Amino acid sequence: MALRALFTAALVLLVAAAFPANAARAIPKFDVAEAKFYASLCGIAYCDLPDIQAWKCAACDKEFTPRLVYAAPGTKQTAYVLDNKKDTTIVVFKGTEPLSW
């Protein structure tokens, strides 16, 4: 239970750092292709951890490089932060098994 709380706190800090509250942003129009792209990035969290760390899993997008890969000890929870050359930062985490809804 303590590991889950620590993992959640770390994730909140990562998201807070990636998206400052005072940043003014226009709300973009929904783009189906972009949504599919981000959904595919979520699939990386279900790859084997060594493959994610080496950025060699089948779902890894070569446009991005991993800045941080984290796995909560004793759990199947993982998170990673990605950067690309367009100043885009993405935070992705896995908290469930792919078929456990």
Wavefront OBJ file of the C-alpha trace (Angstrom):
o trace
v 0.000 0.000 0.000
v 2.832 2.410 0.839
v 4.483 1.688 -2.517
v 1.262 2.531 -4.353
v 0.993 5.848 -2.477
v 4.634 6.646 -3.232
v 4.153 5.779 -6.902
v 1.028 7.956 -7.095
v 2.809 10.874 -5.432
v 5.745 10.557 -7.836
v 3.372 10.515 -10.783
v 1.551 13.627 -9.559
v 4.883 15.429 -9.240
v 5.888 14.381 -12.762
v 2.619 15.651 -14.226
v 2.788 18.890 -12.234
v 6.301 19.523 -13.542
v 5.275 18.784 -17.115
v 2.151 20.982 -17.044
v 2.603 24.154 -14.952
v -0.685 25.624 -13.726
v 0.145 29.146 -14.890
v 0.852 28.160 -18.503
v -1.645 29.798 -20.844
v -2.730 27.372 -23.562
v -5.306 27.439 -26.278
v -7.524 24.369 -26.363
v -6.730 22.559 -29.610
v -9.365 21.020 -31.863
v -9.753 17.240 -31.415
v -7.691 15.264 -33.921
v -8.484 11.543 -34.365
v -5.049 10.719 -35.816
v -3.343 12.454 -32.903
v -5.564 10.587 -30.412
v -4.583 7.266 -32.016
v -0.915 8.279 -31.828
v -1.142 9.005 -28.094
v -3.088 5.799 -27.491
v -0.267 3.868 -29.177
v 2.220 5.512 -26.803
v 0.156 4.198 -23.893
v 0.711 0.682 -25.232
v 4.421 1.015 -24.486
v 3.676 0.715 -20.751
v 2.650 -2.911 -21.339
v 5.979 -3.883 -22.955
v 8.704 -5.591 -20.936
v 10.575 -3.117 -18.728
v 14.062 -3.877 -20.140
v 12.727 -3.239 -23.660
v 11.240 0.099 -22.584
v 14.475 1.122 -20.867
v 16.442 0.273 -24.022
v 13.663 1.880 -26.135
v 13.500 -1.226 -28.312
v 9.956 -2.532 -27.849
v 7.676 -2.831 -30.871
v 5.493 0.107 -29.762
v 8.392 2.523 -29.092
v 8.130 5.639 -31.246
v 11.521 6.656 -32.643
v 10.473 10.334 -32.663
v 10.659 10.314 -28.853
v 13.407 9.502 -26.389
v 12.757 8.347 -22.833
v 13.812 10.860 -20.176
v 12.653 8.724 -17.248
v 11.450 5.115 -16.927
v 10.142 4.069 -13.520
v 8.803 0.768 -12.196
v 7.288 0.576 -8.712
v 9.089 -2.212 -6.826
v 6.910 -5.225 -6.091
v 4.105 -4.102 -8.421
v 3.362 -4.103 -12.128
v 3.015 -0.311 -12.194
v 5.294 1.547 -14.593
v 5.609 5.121 -15.783
v 7.757 6.935 -18.270
v 8.414 10.461 -19.473
v 9.186 11.040 -23.141
v 10.681 14.037 -24.957
v 11.063 14.858 -28.623
v 12.812 17.546 -30.664
v 9.572 19.564 -30.922
v 9.644 20.394 -27.182
v 6.871 17.901 -26.449
v 6.908 16.060 -23.122
v 4.594 13.109 -22.541
v 3.948 11.308 -19.253
v 2.479 7.790 -19.492
v 1.750 5.310 -16.726
v 0.336 1.819 -16.357
v -1.795 1.067 -13.352
v -3.808 -1.957 -14.473
v -3.447 -5.128 -16.449
v -4.517 -4.652 -20.089
v -7.584 -6.878 -19.744
v -8.675 -6.119 -16.152
v -11.385 -3.487 -16.315
l 1 2 3 4 5 6 7 8 9 10 11 12 13 14 15 16 17 18 19 20 21 22 23 24 25 26 27 28 29 30 31 32 33 34 35 36 37 38 39 40 41 42 43 44 45 46 47 48 49 50 51 52 53 54 55 56 57 58 59 60 61 62 63 64 65 66 67 68 69 70 71 72 73 74 75 76 77 78 79 80 81 82 83 84 85 86 87 88 89 90 91 92 93 94 95 96 97 98 99 100 101
